[in-house]
């Protein structure tokens, strides 16, 4: 009885923070659904709904002190249902085989691939000899070979001869699953072309979305024409979200210095822009005494800032990060209109609820996690400082200290998320941000607003002139910091548990109302997540889905079987190991012993071999004499001898990539297919990509 009363009192003490906990439990339900290894059927959802009916009744009529607990259970179920509904609402055809042949489609997006190739996303797709109901709604094609016959622009209908395949699965069991990302983007195939891309029909004059996109691209081209080089590309990215002109070296410098976030139109840009417009509009209204006395200047300025944010959202392309940022600033300015306190944890919670309700899959994205980690940490820290009586700083030093403190807090809050997703920590990121972020607020964003306002009068270059020196400084800082010794620390992937443990633990410590002893479990859970991360062990051997690439972990790091080819898998393996080496360097490491064209290695006391290249199909018997398990990049021309297990491409297409770990009984083999099982984005086994089918 005493324990029940204590729990009831502890729950009652959270009443002022219940709204803050709502997105946390909603996210638990979403994350639970997305991490399932099987897809719930309609009867499972009926059972869940039936189970939640008495819980909902308890929320309304149960003991008041225990209602929050029932509400939390209800939110978890709602999160799972929300994610499930979203998954099936965005369902679209996915190409079930490798295709080579004619491709027709309308350009809806232009960007660049990791290899710096121009990449087109097409809708209204037509594939020869593929039925319309099986044709993907969208495909993405990288352009190689001789091009330049057209100037890609949104709305242009193009034709080409292309190689297409379904979105690839994880490069290792438990790794990043691009198929899930593609599923929610309704992207049904990816590929490339080496043939010329030709125009079939001009851009359509109708369509608000296409008109905005073309205006975006026109503004980007205008900025880069008047501000050549990387500075113009940076300015175009800030103003329109178009990063296609930024060079690879510049991008690497920005990432290594932790300044790449300055390119992504997210919370920082939206906050600076709407804040600048709000302050400017309010100051202008106050300077007109007659008008200031007749209208609420603060509310009018908030409406103008909201309008500016909406315009920026449309002009920048309206990607997920920008939508999320607009929701967050909208909550703030609506609070101003309602005469409520604008920047609070409740406002952050409302923004998170809206974002998760609209796009529940964004929970797993780095942008969502970093945005809300930084925002929650900043609001919590500055709120605590505001209530701390010992917080007394001279007025002149407050802006400087605020910049330093906000950069440090945001950097510390987002560092674990960035390390988990990108496998590296920018050791001098705080230094680079302190030297660069103030200029974004003082010169770059105001200059962008000025350029946009003056451009219709032919005076937009005045705004660009304001931006130019600040951007040059930022790029110079990025290059300098990236060149410092020890600028990057590479870290291994944490696995599934550490990051959620860290997030939930810190949220408990920040949001729970009670004594330090009651908040201590949150800190313990967060520390437990970090401890698990520190003890993570990587697989001894990784095998790609094609069988063409093998990675064996050795004393010098992972040794790869070839210096070129399957670069995405090779790069992902090395990054997940926390290894900064490139593929060529990794291929020269010891770990794979080659004898008569057969690569040999051992795991858990078992002998293994890898066959690739010409003549591999005819060396199966020889490889089986030397090894118990043989991985191949081509189909064998004869059956394997007794006691020898073969993994040719046909089998690997069914299993997906493999990971081998040493165990007391030998080597344990895990497959990507067994890890992800059957979800809408994984596809049925017969639909895995097989031999290429001609399209004509």
FENRACOR-V564556 format. One line per field, one symbol per residue. psi: psi as a letter, one per 30 degrees, with the letter a starting at -180 (. if undefined). A space follows every 50 residues. Layout:
BEGIN
psi->???
END
This chain:
BEGIN
psi->eeeeeeeeeeeefgefgeeffefeeeeeeeeeeffkglkklefeeeeeee ffefeeeeeeflkeffeeeeeeeeeeeeeeeeeeeeefegklkkkglkkk akkklkkfkkaklfggkkkkkkahkkkkgkkefgkkeklkkkjlajagfl jkkkfkklllklklllklakflkgakjfeeeeefghjfllalkflkklke klkkfljeeeeeeeeeeeeeeeefefilafeeeeeeeeefgjgffkleee eeeeefghgfffejjbeeeeeeeeeeeeeeeeeeeffieeeeffkjeeee eeeeeeeeeeeeeeegfhleeeeeeeeefeeefeeeeghlkejlfeeeee eeeeeeeeifffefkeeeeeefeeeeeeeeefeeeefkffjjkkeffeee eeeeeeeeeeeeefeeeeeeefhlkjfgeeeeeefeeefeeeeeeeeeee eeefefgggffeeeeeeeeeeeeeeeeeeeeffkkgfkkkklkfaeeeee eeeeeeeeeefkjaleeffeeeeeeeeeeeeeefgkklkekkklffgfkk kkkafgakklflflkheeeeeeeeeffhkglleeefffllejkkjhgkkk lkkhfkkllkklakgeffgeeeeffflekkklflklfllklkgkkkilee effefallkkkklegbkkkkleeeefbjleffllefgkkbkkkkg.
END
